[in-house]
Amino acid sequence: MAALCAAVTKAGFKNPRTYIQSGNLVVDVGKLKPEQASARLEAVVLDTFHFEVPVIVRTAAQWKQYFARSPFQGSAHTRPHLVHLGLAKVPCPKTMVANLARYATRGEKIRVVGDGLWIDFIESVGQSKLTPAVLDRAAGSPVTLRNWNTIQELHRMLGEE
């Protein structure tokens, strides 16, 4: 992650900070719109690390809204590793929850709040049929999931800005 921070700093981004080894990056993108920042960060990763990865960018204000508007607040406090926020590269279709419902065979709860896809996995993420491939197909674009523990840490990191 130190190499990622160095690469984005070299590309002109300011104050990069990472959380764990999964690509969580908090960075000042200046006046770039999220789509512009996403494209530039994807180019940085390709140029530096020689592989393509979809980069999903959200503003600090959006992250603060995700933190405040989780539909599963109670579960998030008792089972933070099982409550996840999914973010897609493009806006999720209005039919997303209905499209995913047939895969929720282990009692998972699914909600869309704004542009966030929330899933309470109830018992297990690993045994769920709501896999990354299923989520990507339903969204029509790449989806990244972050559990409540990560959401809390990113919220804390954004408070340091």
DRENGUFI-625795 format. One record per atom (N, C-alpha, C, O): y, z, x. Coordinates in steps of 0.02 Angstrom, whole numbers, plus 32768, in hexadecimal, padded with zeros to 4 digits. Each point is the difference from the previous one (the first is absolute). Example, Ala and Ser with C-alpha at 12.3 -4.5 7.8 and 13.67 -1.06 7.14 Angstrom:
% DRENGUFI-625795
7EE481868294;803B80007FD3;803C8000802D;7FFF80218034;80367FBB7FBA;803B8003802A;803780257FD9;803780088019;
% end
This chain:
% DRENGUFI-625795
7FC580008029;803B80007FD7;803F8000802C;80357FE97FEA;7FC580308052;80397FFE802D;80127FB78010;803A7FEF8006;7F937FE88001;800C7FB9800E;80227FDE7FC5;802B7FD48009;7FC3803F7FBA;80207FE57FC5;804A80147FFE;802B7FD77FF3;7FE28068801A;804680178002;80287FDB8035;80397FEC7FF3;7FAA800A8047;80237FDC8035;800D7FB87FEC;80377FE6800C;7F997FFA7FD4;80077FBB7FEB;80367FF77FCB;80287FD28004;7FDA805B7FCB;80337FF87FCC;80458013801A;80327FE47FE9;7FD2804A8046;804080108020;80197FC38026;803B7FEE7FFC;7F997FF2802A;80127FC48026;80197FC97FD2;802A7FD88013;7FBA80257FB0;80137FCD7FCF;804180117FDC;80177FD97FD5;80078060803B;804180107FE4;800180347FC9;803580117FE6;7F9180088007;7FFD80357FCD;801180438021;7FF68009803C;802480257F9D;8016803F801C;7FD7803B7FE5;7FE77FFF7FC8;801180338063;7FE280407FEE;7FB97FFA7FE2;7FF2801E7FCC;7FE27FBD8055;7FBC7FFB7FE4;7FD88040800B;8001801E8036;7FDB7FF67F96;7FD4803A8004;7FC07FEE7FDA;80027FDD7FCE;7FC7803A804C;7FC07FF17FDF;7FDF80407FE9;800E80378018;7FC57FBF7FB8;7FD780377FE8;7FB87FEA8001;7FEF7FCD7FE1;7FE880568040;7FB97FF3800C;7FF47FB88016;802F7FD98007;7F9480168005;7FEE7FC0801F;7FF27FC97FCD;7FD57FD5800C;804E802B7FBB;7FF07FCF7FCD;803A7FD17FF0;80007FE07FCB;8030801B8061;80367FD17FF5;8039801A7FD6;802B7FD97FEA;7FD88068800A;8039801D7FDC;803B80028030;7FFE80228033;80357FBA7FBC;803B7FFA802C;803F800D7FD7;800B7FDF7FCD;801C8050804A;8042800C7FE3;80317FE58033;7FFF8013803A;802D7FC07FAF;802D7FDF802E;80407FEC7FDC;7FFF7FF17FC4;8038800F805F;80407FEA7FE5;80027FB48008;80017FE68038;80017FF67F90;80017FB78002;80467FE37FFD;800A7FC47FFC;802880698006;80457FE87FFD;800F7FE17FBD;7FF1801C7FCC;802E7FAA8036;80167FDF7FC2;7FCC7FCF7FE5;800D7FDC7FD0;7FB98022804F;7FCC7FD27FE8;7FE680157FBC;7FF8803B7FF2;7FFA7F947FE4;7FDE800D7FC1;7FB6800E8010;7FE87FE98033;7FF5803B7FA1;7FBA800E800D;7FD67FC28011;7FD58003802C;80367FC67FB1;7FDA7FC3800E;800D7FE58046;7FD37FE98023;806C801B7FF2;80137FEA8043;7FE1802D8035;7FE57FE98032;801F80587FC2;7FE48030802F;7FB47FF68005;7FE480048037;7FFC7FF07F91;7FB87FF57FFF;7FED7FC4802C;7FD380048029;80507FC57FCD;7FF27FC38027;800C800C804B;7FD87FEA8029;805D80387FE8;800E800D8047;7FCD802F801E;7FEB7FF68039;8001803D7FA2;7FCE802E801A;7FBC7FDE8007;7FDB800E8030;80137FC77FA2;7FC27FDA8007;80027FD6803F;7FCD7FFB8024;806C7FE67FEB;80077FD7803D;7FFA802C803E;7FE27FEB8031;803B80507FCD;7FFB802E8039;7FB78012800E;7FEA7FFF8039;7FF180117F92;7FB980128008;7FD97FC5801C;7FD88008802D;80347FBD7FB8;7FDC7FC58018;80117FF18049;7FD47FF48029;806C800D7FE8;80167FF18044;7FE780358032;7FEF7FEF8039;8010804F7FB3;7FF08037802E;7FB5800C8005;7FE580098037;7FF97FF87F8F;7FBA80167FFE;7FD07FC67FF2;7FC380098003;80587FBC7FEE;7FD97FC27FF8;7FD080027FC5;7FC97FE58004;804C803A7FC6;7FDB7FFB7FC1;803180047FC6;8036801E8005;7FB57FC37FC4;802A80017FC5;7FEF803B7FD4;7FC580117FF6;806F800E7FF0;7FF680387FD2;80397FFC7FCD;803A7FF78012;7FB580107FAE;803680017FCF;802780418006;7FE380368002;805E7FC58000;802B803A8004;802380097FBD;80207FD27FE7;7FD980687FFD;801D80107FBF;80388032800D;7FF480378018;804A7FB57FD8;803A8028800E;801D801B7FC0;80077FDC7FCE;800A80648033;8024801F7FC9;803A8028801D;7FFD80178039;80397FEF7FA0;803B80258016;7FF4804B7FFC;7FD180177FDF;805A800F8042;7FFC80487FFC;800980187FB8;7FDD802E7FEA;80507FB27FF2;800B80137FBA;7FC17FF57FD6;7FEF80297FD6;7FEF7F9F8036;7FC17FF47FDC;7FCC80358010;7FDE80197FD3;801B7FF9806E;7FCF80338012;801080427FDF;7FD280247FEB;806D7FED8011;8012803F7FE0;7FEE7FFE7FB5;7FED80337FE4;801A7F937FFD;7FEC7FF97FBA;7FB580067FF8;7FE880217FD1;7FF27FC1805C;7FB680077FFB;7FED804A8003;7FD680177FDA;8049800D8054;7FF080478009;801080277FC0;7FDA802C7FEC;805E7FC47FF6;801780257FC5;7FDC7FEC7FC0;7FFB80287FD1;7FEA7F9B802C;7FE77FE57FC0;7FB47FF87FFD;7FE77FDB7FD7;7FF580478053;7FB77FFA7FFC;7FE880177FBC;801280367FE9;7FC57FA17FF6;7FE680147FBF;7FC780338005;7FE780197FCD;80057FF78070;7FC8802D800A;8014803D802A;7FDC8013802E;805D800A7FC3;801B80388027;7FCE80398006;7FF6801B8037;7FEB7FF97F92;7FD080378002;7FC67FF2802E;7FEE8029802A;7FF47F9C7FCF;7FC87FEC802B;80167FF98048;7FD9800F802E;80647FDA7FDC;80197FF78045;800280428025;7FF58002803D;801780347FA0;800380418022;7FBB801F800A;7FF68026802F;7FDB7FC97FA6;7FBD801D8007;7FD07FD38027;7FD280188021;803A7FA67FDC;7FD57FCF8022;802B7FCA8021;7FFA7FC57FEE;8032804D8042;802F7FD0801B;7FE07FC48023;801F7FCB8004;7FA5803D8014;7FDE7FC88022;7FE37FCE7FCE;7FEA7FCA8014;801580477FAB;7FE37FD47FCD;80347FDE7FD3;7FEF7FD57FD8;8050803F802E;80367FE07FDB;80227FCF802F;801980138035;7FE77FAD7FB7;80197FCB802B;80377FD77FDE;7FFF7FF67FC4;80307FF48064;80337FD27FEB;7FF07FBD8020;7FF87FFB803D;80037FD17F9A;7FF57FBC8018;80407FD87FFB;802180007FCC;7FF07FDD8069;803B7FD58000;7FEA7FB98011;7FDC7FF58030;803A7FDC7FA7;7FEF7FBA800B;80397FDB8021;803A80157FFD;7FB57FB58023;80327FD78022;802E7FDF7FCD;803B7FF5800D;7FAB7FFA7FB9;80277FE27FCA;7FFA802E7FC3;7FD380297FFC;805B7FD17FD3;7FFB802A7FC5;7FBC7FF97FDD;7FE67FC97FF9;7FFF806F7FF2;7FBF80007FDE;80077FE17FBA;8033800C7FDE;7F9C7FCE800D;80027FE57FBC;7FFB80387FCD;7FE38035800D;80397FBF7FB8;7FFF80327FCB;7FB9800F7FE9;7FF480357FE2;7FDE7F9F802C;7FBA80087FEB;7FD780268034;7FC380057FF8;805C8014803C;7FDB801D8037;7FD280397FEB;7FC580018013;8055802F7FC7;7FD780397FEC;7FC47FE97FD7;7FC88016800B;80447FBD7FC6;7FC97FE57FD7;7FCD7FDB802B;7FC480067FF5;80547FD5803D;7FD37FDB802C;7FD5802F802B;7FC87FEF8012;8054804A7FFF;7FDC802F802B;7FD380307FD9;7FD2801E801D;803B7FEA7FA3;7FDC80327FD8;7FB47FF88004;7FDC80328002;800C7F917FFF;7FB67FF78002;7FE180178041;7FC380098004;80657FFF8030;7FE780188041;8003804C8005;7FE5801D802F;803D80037FA2;800880498001;7FC380207FE1;8004801E7FCA;7FC37FDD8057;7FC080167FE5;7FF080498010;7FCE801A7FE9;805B80058040;7FF380468013;8036802F7FE5;800C8036801B;80147FB47FAF;8033802A7FE0;80457FFB801E;802C80277FEF;7FDE7FAA803E;80427FF9801F;80357FF47FCB;7FF47FE07FCD;8047803A8040;80397FF57FD4;80307FD18025;800C8008803B;800F7FC77FA0;802B7FCD801E;80417FFD7FD7;7FFF7FFE7FC3;803A80028060;80417FFA7FE0;802C7FD4802C;7FF97FFF803D;80357FDD7FA3;80347FDD8024;804280207FEC;801080067FC5;8015800F806D;8043801E7FF6;802F7FD7802B;7FFB8002803E;80337FDB7FA3;802C7FD48026;7FD57FCB8023;7FDA7FDC7FDF;802E801E8062;7FD77FD08026;7FC680228024;7FDF7FE2802A;8015805D7FC5;7FCA80268020;7FC180037FD5;8004800E7FC4;7FC47FE5805B;7FBF80067FDF;7FE380438015;7FF2800B803B;800480227F96;7FE68042800E;7FB880047FEA;7FEE7FEB7FC9;7FE780318062;7FBA800A7FF0;7FED80478011;800A80178038;7FDA800C7F97;7FE28041800C;7FB57FF38003;7FE07FF37FCD;80058010806F;7FBA7FEF800B;7FCF80367FE7;7FC47FF68002;805580417FE8;7FDB80377FE1;7FCC801F8030;8007803B8012;7FC77F9F8003;7FC9801C8028;7FFC7FE38047;7FF680258030;80137F997FD6;7FF47FE18041;80227FBC8004;7FFA7FD77FD2;8029801C8064;801C7FBE800C;7FC87FD18018;7FFD7FC77FEA;7FD980528042;7FCC7FD7801F;7FCB7FE77FD0;7FE17FCC800D;801380567FBC;7FCE7FEB7FD1;801D7FD97FC5;7FDB7FE97FD4;80678010802A;80217FDD7FCA;7FF67FB48006;7FFA7FE58036;80057FFA7F90;7FFE7FB77FFF;80467FE28003;80087FC38000;802A80688002;80457FEA8009;800D7FF7804A;802480268020;7FBD7FA77FFC;80027FF28047;80407FDA8012;80227FE57FD4;7FEF8019806C;803B7FD98014;7FFD7FB77FE9;80337FE57FE9;7F947FFB801A;7FFA7FBB7FEA;800E7FFA7FB5;80217FD17FEA;7FC5805D7FEE;800C80007FB8;804A80097FF2;801D7FDD7FD6;80038052804C;8047800C7FF6;802A7FC38013;802E7FEE7FDC;7FC27FF3805D;80247FC58016;7FFA7FC77FCC;80327FE07FF1;7F9280157FF6;7FF77FCB7FCD;802780107FC1;80217FD37FE4;7FDC806A8005;802380137FC3;804C7FFA8007;80237FEE7FD1;7FF68021806B;80487FFC800D;80187FB9800F;803A7FEF7FF5;7F987FE88024;80147FBD8015;80217FFF8043;80207FCE8013;7FD980688012;801C80058044;7FE1803D8022;7FDE80287FDF;802C7FDF8062;7FE6803C8021;801D80407FE2;803B80037FEE;7F9B8030800E;801380427FE8;7FEE80328037;7FCB7FFC801D;806280327FF0;7FF28036802E;800080427FDA;802B800B7FD6;7FA6801F8039;7FFA80417FDF;801380388031;7FF07FFE803B;803380347FAB;8010803C8026;7FF0803C7FD4;801280027FC5;7FCC80308058;7FF0803B7FD9;803C802F7FFD;80327FF78023;7FC8803B7FB1;8039802D7FF4;801580258040;803C800C8009;7F9680058022;801280208040;80307FD48028;80328017801A;7FBE7FA87FE9;802A7FD18025;80437FF67FDD;80337FFC8021;7FCC80007F9D;803E7FF87FDA;802F803B800E;803C7FF7800A;7FA880457FF7;8028803C800F;801E7FFC8046;803B8011800A;7F9D7FDA8026;80197FFD8045;80357FCA8007;8032800C8022;7FC57FBB7FC0;80337FCB8003;804080187FDE;80377FF18018;7FC280327FB1;803B801C7FDE;80258031802E;803D7FFF8004;7F9D802A801F;801E802F8030;80247FDA8038;803880118013;7FA77FBB8007;801D7FD98037;80417FDE7FEA;80307FFC8026;7FD27FED7F9D;803C7FDF7FE6;803980327FF7;803B7FEE8005;7FB480507FEF;803380357FFB;8022800F8042;8035801F8002;7FAC7FCA8034;801B800C8043;80337FCB8013;802280068033;7FE47FC57FA4;802D7FC98012;804880167FFE;802D7FD8800E;
% end
